[in-house]
Each structure stands twice: as C-alpha cells, then as structure tokens.
Amino acid sequence: MGVPIISPSSRNRRAQKAFGEIGFFQLQKIATDGDAVHNRSMNKPYTKPDYEQELRRAGVRITRPRRIILNILNETEDHPDALEIFRRAVEEDDSISLSTVYRTMKLLEERGAIHRHAFAGGPSRFEQASGAHHDHIIDMDSGDVVEFHSDKIEKLQEEIARSLGFEIVHHRLELYCKKLKS
C-alpha cells in the first residue's frame, strides 16, 4: 500500500523534518449512490460538536494553538491523522507543536467529542463523534476512506444480534476493499 510523503508549506523546520520522515494517507470524502446506501450528511441532521466547550468543561485552558486545532477539526470533512492536523495548524501558526496536537486530540477523545480509528494498522485518524451513525470502506490501494450508511446492513446486524440473544449497544464496521477493475 503506497503512502505518500507530504511536505508542509511551512517555515517550521520541526514540521518539515517530521513530514520528511513520516507519511500519511490522504483521505477523500466520497458520497456513494445506491440502494439505501448514503453518506452521513443524508442520514439525519448533523450538528458539529462544540470542541471548545468540551475542553472548558474539562477545565482545560483554550490557548491560541488549541483554538487553531479546534477550528481545523470544525472545518474538516475528512478523517485526518495527528500529522495532518499538525500540518494544517502550522500553516496558520508555525509555533504549534506536534505534542500540542496529540494532547488536544487525547483530551477530546477522553471527553467523547471525537472518535479515533486505526484503519488497516495505519496512523490513528480522527472524526467527530456527534452525528449520525455510519460505517467505513477503506480503499486498500489509496487509503481513501468512504463513509456510508446502509439500512440493509443495520437491519441484518440487529437480526443477527437478536437471534443470538443480544441487543447491539455499539458497533463499528470497517470494510477493507480494492476498487473493481472495469
């Protein structure tokens, strides 16, 4: 699986060094068409979480670097990893450190404001915890992540759990795929 190496457009030498040594998957949000399969924005009304309020409730001071990171999370449509969040942050303020990104993501995860995913053993990627339930298809060649929701899959999972005497409390479905050749 190819992992592109990305260089930041920043004057921050620490960032340039990190991106010269470590690669990440570039994610792409793709809406899928089909029978009861759609992206989360079509599922039900979606409100972005108030990350700043979550951190304040935890007694965390909102510094300029944290505010920049929170704004990036509010604006993102993909599943960035910490290095991608760092790359975006240093474009706005090259004094932001990678450790600040990791600490902020950890705080948000502990508060339940974001979910961490480790697709295909790659770097942890993050997405907003609020919003409609959805599943993921991961393209094994490109690393692209496609969000989808299928009423058929949800119904089948509930039927299987019920037939075995269980009620689903939470689940996560990740399909690792290769694109069909035409």
C-alpha positions in Angstrom: 0.0 0.0 0.0 1.6 3.3 -1.1 1.7 6.1 1.5 2.5 9.5 0.0 5.1 11.6 1.8 3.7 15.2 2.1 5.8 18.3 2.8 4.2 21.1 4.7 4.2 24.6 3.1 5.5 26.0 6.4 8.6 27.7 7.6 8.6 25.4 10.7 11.7 23.2 10.5 10.3 20.8 13.0 7.3 20.3 10.8 9.4 19.9 7.6 11.6 17.3 9.4 8.5 15.4 10.7 6.9 15.3 7.3 10.1 14.3 5.6 10.3 11.2 7.7 6.7 10.2 8.2 4.0 9.8 5.6 0.2 9.7 6.0 -2.8 8.6 4.0 -4.6 11.4 2.1 -8.3 10.9 2.8 -11.1 11.8 0.4 -14.7 12.1 1.3 -16.8 10.3 -1.3 -20.5 10.1 -1.4 -21.8 6.8 -2.7 -25.1 6.2 -4.5 -27.2 3.1 -4.3 -30.0 1.3 -2.7 -30.2 2.7 0.9 -26.5 3.5 1.0 -25.6 7.1 1.5 -23.1 9.3 3.3 -23.8 10.6 6.8 -25.0 14.1 5.7 -28.0 12.5 4.1 -28.8 10.3 7.1 -30.2 12.8 9.6 -29.5 16.4 10.7 -25.9 16.8 11.7 -24.5 19.4 14.2 -20.8 19.9 14.7 -19.6 19.5 18.2 -18.5 22.4 20.3 -14.9 21.3 21.0 -14.1 24.5 22.8 -17.0 24.0 25.3 -15.9 20.3 25.8 -12.4 21.3 26.8 -13.6 24.1 29.0 -15.9 21.7 30.8 -12.8 19.5 31.4 -11.1 22.6 33.0 -8.7 23.0 30.0 -7.5 26.5 29.1 -8.2 27.4 25.5 -4.8 28.7 24.2 -4.3 30.1 20.7 -2.7 26.8 19.4 -5.6 24.8 20.8 -8.2 27.2 19.3 -6.5 26.8 15.9 -6.6 23.0 16.3 -10.3 23.1 17.3 -11.1 25.3 14.2 -9.4 22.8 12.0 -11.5 20.0 13.5 -14.7 22.0 13.0 -13.9 22.7 9.3 -12.6 19.2 8.3 -14.7 16.8 6.2 -12.2 14.0 6.2 -10.6 11.7 8.8 -7.2 13.4 9.4 -4.4 11.9 11.5 -2.5 13.9 14.0 0.2 14.7 11.5 -2.3 16.1 9.0 -3.9 18.2 11.8 -0.4 19.4 12.7 0.4 20.3 9.0 -2.8 22.3 8.8 -2.2 24.0 12.1 1.4 25.1 11.3 0.2 26.8 8.2 -1.7 29.1 10.5 0.8 29.3 13.3 4.3 27.7 12.9 4.8 27.8 16.7 2.3 25.0 17.2 4.0 21.7 18.2 3.0 18.2 17.3 2.8 17.4 21.1 0.1 20.1 21.4 -1.9 18.4 18.7 -1.5 15.0 20.3 -2.5 16.3 23.8 -5.5 18.2 22.4 -6.7 15.1 20.5 -6.3 13.0 23.6 -8.4 15.4 25.7 -11.1 15.5 23.0 -11.2 11.7 22.8 -11.4 11.4 26.6 -14.4 13.8 26.5 -16.1 11.7 23.8 -16.0 14.6 21.3 -14.0 12.7 18.7 -13.5 9.0 17.7 -10.1 7.5 17.0 -9.8 5.0 14.1 -6.8 2.9 13.3 -7.7 1.8 9.7 -5.5 -1.0 8.4 -3.0 -0.6 11.1 -2.1 2.9 9.8 -1.8 6.0 11.9 -4.8 6.8 14.2 -7.3 9.1 12.4 -9.9 11.2 14.0 -13.5 12.1 13.3 -16.3 14.0 15.1 -18.2 11.9 17.5 -21.5 13.7 17.0 -23.7 13.0 14.0 -25.5 10.0 12.5 -24.1 6.5 12.7 -22.1 5.4 9.7 -19.6 2.8 8.6 -16.4 3.0 6.6 -15.0 1.5 3.4 -11.2 1.8 3.3 -9.6 1.6 -0.2 -6.5 -0.6 0.4 -4.6 0.9 -2.5 -5.1 4.6 -2.0 -6.0 4.8 1.7 -9.2 6.7 0.9 -12.0 6.4 3.5 -15.6 6.4 2.3 -18.3 6.9 4.9 -21.6 5.1 4.2 -24.8 4.0 5.8 -26.8 1.0 4.7 -30.3 0.3 6.2 -29.9 -3.3 5.0 -26.7 -3.8 6.9 -28.0 -2.2 10.0 -31.2 -4.4 9.9 -29.2 -7.6 9.3 -26.8 -6.8 12.2 -29.8 -6.3 14.6 -31.4 -9.5 13.4 -28.2 -11.5 14.0 -27.7 -10.0 17.5 -31.3 -10.6 18.4 -31.3 -14.2 17.2 -28.3 -14.8 19.4 -30.0 -13.2 22.4 -28.2 -9.8 22.3 -29.0 -6.2 21.7 -26.5 -4.0 19.9 -25.2 -1.2 22.1 -22.5 0.0 19.8 -20.7 -1.3 16.7 -18.1 -0.3 14.2 -18.0 -1.7 10.7 -14.9 -1.2 8.5 -14.7 -2.8 5.1 -11.2 -3.1 3.6 -11.6 -3.1 -0.2 -9.9 -2.8 -3.6 -11.6 -0.9 -6.4 -13.2 -3.1 -9.0 -11.4 -3.1 -12.4 -13.7 -2.0 -15.2 
